[in-house]
Structure formats: C-alpha cells, structure tokens
Amino acid sequence: MFDIGFIEMLVIGLILLLVVGPERFPEVARMVGGWFHQAKQYLDGMKSELDRDLHLSELQRETRESFEQTRKSVQDVDRETREATDPSRKAEKGSTGGQEAGAEGQKEEPATADEGGGEASAAPAGEGEVPEPEADPEREAAEDMERELEKDQPKGDKDRG
C-alpha cells in the first residue's frame, strides 16, 4: 500500500520502542495496528462502492441503449402497421399505381420548374382534397363476425325446437 518494506517497519518499531518505552509499547502497537486495520477497511469499502457504482452505471447505460433500440423497433413496427392498415394510404397506392415510384423520387429530391416542366408545382394526388371515407378494416371484420354470428344463431334455434 505505502510500499514499506521489512527494514523500514523494523526502524519504525525501534523508534517507537525508544519513544514510548517497553511498558507501553504493546499497547501502542495494538492501537496503531487497529488504526491501520480501520484505514484498510475504509479503503476497501470505498473501492468496492466505486466498483459497484461503475458496474451500476454500466448497467444503466446498457439498459438505456437496449430501451432505445426497443423503442425504435416498436416505432418501426407501429409505422409499418399504420402504413399497412391506413385506408387513405392504400387508396393513394391503388390510385397512383406505377406513379408511386415517381412520387417518392419527388419527395426525396424536390424537382425544380426546369426539370419537371411544371410538375413540381402540381400537388400530389389527394393532397388538399378530402378523401372519400373508405371502409375501416376493423369495422369490416367486426361486421363479418356479426354476420357469422347471426347465421349461426338461427341454426342453434332450430336445433332447440
């Protein structure tokens, strides 16, 4: 710890014996040994606490990174689900057909009036217009289930009677 060898300890012990005297030397030696023991326990405790804090901060960092990755994945899945189930996007994809790739190219690189021959000023299909309400896939599924239940219910009544 302090890089004190055997010779240095022997010299310190002899000086202590001369200063304190042979009667009180064992008592003082125990007291100094206790101090060293307490100091060592304190330093070991601080070291273990710092190691725990370092490990805890590393775990928090890893947890934060994992949470961010999970959040991004959930957002991606949510976005893909919304795109797949959004009726207005389905209508746009169906009405534009092969023009979809051209529309995406305009979103990535805005066309100037020189490039598109006036196409840049034209609004994309559906923008500024109120789309016609289309059937909600969830509502259609619920109605289908209700129809099936209605079909099954008369059969059950016939079996009872």
C-alpha positions in Angstrom: 0.0 0.0 0.0 2.6 2.6 1.1 5.4 0.4 -0.3 7.1 0.0 3.1 9.5 -2.9 3.4 10.6 -5.0 6.3 13.6 -2.9 7.1 11.5 0.3 7.2 9.0 -1.4 9.6 11.8 -2.5 11.8 13.3 1.0 12.0 9.8 2.5 12.8 9.3 -0.2 15.5 12.7 0.6 17.2 12.0 4.4 17.2 8.5 3.7 18.7 10.1 1.5 21.3 12.6 4.2 22.3 10.0 6.9 22.4 7.2 5.1 24.2 9.2 2.7 26.3 9.0 -1.1 26.8 6.0 -0.9 29.2 3.6 0.9 26.9 5.0 -0.5 23.6 2.5 -3.5 23.2 -0.5 -1.2 24.0 0.6 1.5 21.4 1.4 -1.2 18.8 -2.1 -2.6 19.1 -3.6 0.8 18.8 -1.5 1.7 15.7 -2.4 -1.7 14.2 -6.1 -1.0 14.8 -5.8 2.3 13.0 -4.1 0.6 10.1 -6.9 -2.0 10.1 -9.6 0.6 10.1 -7.9 2.6 7.3 -7.6 -0.6 5.2 -11.3 -1.5 5.8 -12.3 2.1 4.9 -10.3 2.0 1.6 -11.6 -1.5 0.7 -15.2 -0.3 1.3 -14.6 2.8 -0.8 -13.1 0.6 -3.6 -16.0 -1.9 -3.5 -18.5 1.0 -3.5 -16.8 2.6 -6.5 -16.8 -0.7 -8.3 -20.5 -1.2 -7.6 -21.2 2.4 -8.9 -19.2 1.8 -12.0 -21.0 -1.5 -12.7 -24.3 0.1 -12.0 -23.6 3.0 -14.4 -22.5 0.5 -17.0 -25.8 -1.5 -16.5 -27.8 1.7 -16.7 -26.0 2.7 -20.0 -26.7 -0.8 -21.4 -30.3 -0.7 -20.3 -30.7 2.8 -21.8 -29.2 1.6 -25.1 -31.4 -1.5 -25.1 -34.5 0.6 -24.3 -33.7 3.0 -27.2 -33.3 0.0 -29.6 -36.6 -1.5 -28.4 -38.3 1.9 -28.7 -37.0 2.3 -32.3 -38.1 -1.2 -33.2 -41.6 -0.6 -31.7 -41.9 2.7 -33.6 -40.8 1.0 -36.9 -43.4 -1.8 -36.4 -46.0 0.8 -35.4 -45.2 2.9 -38.5 -45.3 -0.2 -40.8 -48.6 -1.3 -39.2 -50.1 2.1 -39.7 -49.0 2.2 -43.3 -50.4 -1.3 -43.9 -53.8 -0.5 -42.3 -54.2 3.2 -43.2 -57.0 3.2 -45.8 -56.0 6.6 -47.2 -52.5 5.3 -48.0 -54.0 2.2 -49.6 -56.2 4.4 -51.8 -53.3 6.6 -52.8 -51.2 3.5 -53.6 -54.0 2.0 -55.6 -54.9 5.2 -57.5 -51.3 6.1 -58.3 -50.2 2.6 -59.3 -46.9 2.8 -61.1 -46.6 6.6 -60.4 -45.7 5.8 -56.8 -42.0 5.5 -57.5 -42.1 8.9 -59.2 -43.8 10.4 -56.3 -41.3 9.0 -53.9 -38.5 10.4 -56.1 -40.1 13.9 -55.8 -40.2 13.6 -52.0 -36.5 12.8 -51.8 -35.3 15.3 -54.3 -37.5 18.3 -54.9 -37.9 19.0 -58.6 -37.5 22.5 -59.9 -39.7 24.1 -62.6 -37.0 23.5 -65.2 -36.7 19.7 -64.5 -40.3 18.7 -64.3 -41.9 21.0 -66.9 -44.3 22.3 -64.3 -44.7 19.1 -62.4 -43.1 20.5 -59.3 -45.9 23.0 -58.8 -48.6 20.3 -59.2 -49.9 19.0 -55.9 -49.6 15.2 -55.4 -52.8 13.2 -55.7 -55.1 13.5 -52.7 -53.3 16.5 -51.2 -55.7 19.4 -50.5 -58.7 17.2 -51.3 -60.9 15.5 -48.8 -60.6 11.8 -49.4 -63.8 9.8 -49.6 -64.3 7.7 -46.5 -63.4 4.2 -47.1 -64.4 1.1 -45.1 -62.3 0.6 -41.9 -60.7 -2.9 -41.9 -61.5 -3.3 -38.3 -65.2 -2.3 -38.8 -65.4 -4.7 -41.8 -64.0 -7.5 -39.7 -66.5 -6.7 -36.9 -69.4 -6.7 -39.3 -68.3 -10.0 -40.8 -68.2 -11.5 -37.3 -71.7 -10.2 -36.6 -73.0 -11.7 -39.8 -71.4 -15.1 -39.0 -73.0 -14.9 -35.5 -76.4 -14.1 -37.0 -76.0 -17.1 -39.4 -75.1 -19.4 -36.5 -77.8 -18.2 -34.2 -80.8 -19.4 -36.3 -79.2 -22.8 -36.6 -79.0 -23.0 -32.9 -82.7 -22.0 -32.5 -83.7 -24.8 -35.0 -81.8 -27.4 -33.0 -83.5 -26.4 -29.8 -87.1 -26.5 -31.2 
